[in-house]
Amino acid sequence: MTFFHRCLFIAVSLAVLGTPCLGEEEETQYDPTRYGVMLSVSNTSTMDEDIDLLRASLFVSFDYDKIWRHWAPENLRWKLEFTTGMTTSPFSRNVTSLVMIAQYYFPDEGWTKYKIRPFVEGGVGLAYADFQIEGQGSRWMGNPQLGVGSDFVVFDQDLFLTLRFYDHFSNAGVDDENRGLNFITASLGYYF
């Protein structure tokens, strides 16, 4: 079984085991499931590489308790993002990823009157890059991410902005050569 197949098997197993059984009665009220799209621009944060990315994502966001049946903070959500895009410089190559993200919304401290809802987020996923830099070793890579952002409303449209300070691509030591790429990523998203 290849590394990719192992990661896919683990992700599917976690998703299936974390979902409620079909016959199970729901006693808890969950926040509604949300769907959306996101556009992202990224640039490497290292001095020796200058790679730009432009990506688009489709995602679904669940109440964390609906997926993972254990104690969790009240304002925690779980998001699954499928992202694809291209490097825009110094070459044009595809980058595709599937990432699971935990998203924690800060308790309301009067932000709702301004129609904003700030959050922090972090997650991990699997990415494939149609390019290799020197020392990268593999086109299949892990893709951990950490960021901050906020939902907001403009003209009755539910939008959000995020800034991911740590959008990392590396093969996590699966290959002997494991040079990683770190990106700073800004995203604008829209909830359906």
N, C-alpha and C positions, 0 to 999 in steps of 0.2 A: 504494500500500500504506500503510495507516494505521500509526501508531506502535505500536498494540497488536499488529497482525499482524506487524510487524517483530520485536518482542520475542518473540512466540510462536514465530516461525520460528527465531530464534537459539537460544532455549531448547531446542526440539525437536531442532535440528541438533546442539547440544552434547551432548545426552543420547544421541542415536543414535550419533554419532561416538565418544563416550567408552565405549560398551558393547562387550564383546568380540564378535567374529564368532561366528556359530553353530557353524561347523566347527572353531574354534580349540580346541586342547587346553589344559586348565588345569593348570599345574604348581604354581602358588602356592596355598597354603591361605589363604582369606579368612575374616575374622570373619563370623559369620552376619548375614544381612539381618534387620533388626528393623522391626516395625510398631508403631504406637501411636496414642494419642489424647492431646490436651492441652487443658486449659482455661486461659484467660488473662484477667487483668484489667489494664487500662491506664489511665493518666491522663496528660494533657498535662503536659510539664515546663516550659512557658512561662507567664509571669505574666499575659499578656493573653488567654489562652484557657483554658477549663476544660472539657475534653471527656473523658468516661469511656467506655471500651470494655469489652465483655464478648465474648470470642471462643472458638470451639472449633476445634481443628485435627485433621486426620488426617495422618499422616506415614509415610514409609518412610526407613530409615537403612541405608546401605550402607558396607562397607569402602571407603575412598576409592580404593584401588588397583584395586578391581574395576570402577569406573566410569571413572576418569581414569588412563590408562596412562602415567604419568611418575613420577619419584621423588617421594615424599611421606613425611613422618614416619610411623613405625610406628603410632602411636595416633590417626591421623586418620580421621574418618568423613565421609561426604557425606550430607546429609539433604534431602529434598524435602517441604515442608510446604504443604498446602492448608488455608487458614484462612477461616472466615466467622464473622460475628458482628454485633453491633449497638452503636451508641452508646447509652449509658444516660442520659446527661445532657450538655448541656441539651436534646437532642432525640433521637428514636429513628430512626436510619437505618442501613442495612446497610453493612458494610465487608467486602470479600472480597479475599484475596491468595493468590498462589502464590510461594513463596520457596525458593531454593536456599541451603543453609547448610553451611559447613565446620565441623566440630566436632572439636576437639583434646582428647583425654583426657590428663591429666598422667600421667607414668610412676608406677607403684605405689611409693609410699614408706611402705608399711604401712597404706594406707587400706583395702585389701581386708579386713583383719581387723575393721574397723568396718562393713563392707558398704556403703562409699561409693566413688564414683569421680568426682572433680571434673573439670570441663572448661571450656574457653572456646570461644565460637562466634561466627561472623560470616558474613553472607551478604547477598544482594540478591534482590529479586523485583519483581513487578508487582502493584499493588493497584488496586482500584476502590472509591471511596467514594461512597455515594448522598447525598452532601451536599457543599457547597462553603462554605468560609469566605471572607471578603473577601480578595481578592488571591491566591486559590488557583489560578485559571485553568483547571484541568482536573480532572475527576473521576478520570481515569486517572493513576496516579502510580507512581514508583519507591518501593521499600520496603526500603532497606538496614537492617541490624540488627547489633548487637554485644551480647554478653552473657556471663555466667558461670553455672555451674550445677553440679549433681552428680546422678549416678544414686545410688539407695540402695534397700535392700530392707527392707520392713516386712511381717511375717507372710507371708513367702515370695512377696511381690508385688514385681515390678520397677517402681519409680517413679523420677521425677526432678523436680527443681525447677530453674527458671532465672529469672534476673533479667536482663532486657535493658535496658540503660541507654540505648541508642540504637535506638529503633524509630521510624524517620523516614518520613514521607509527603511527597513533593513530586514535581512533574512533571519535574524535572531540566532545566529551561530549555526544554522543548519548547513551552511556551506563554510569551508575554511576561510574564504574571503567574505568579510561581512562589513564592508564600509557602508554606512547609512547616510541618508539624506534627511535633513531637518528643514521643514518649511514653516513659514508664517502664513496663515491662511485667513482671509476675510471672506465672509459669506453673507448673502442676502437671500432670505427665504420667504415663501408664501405658503400659508395653510389653505387647503381647499375648503 
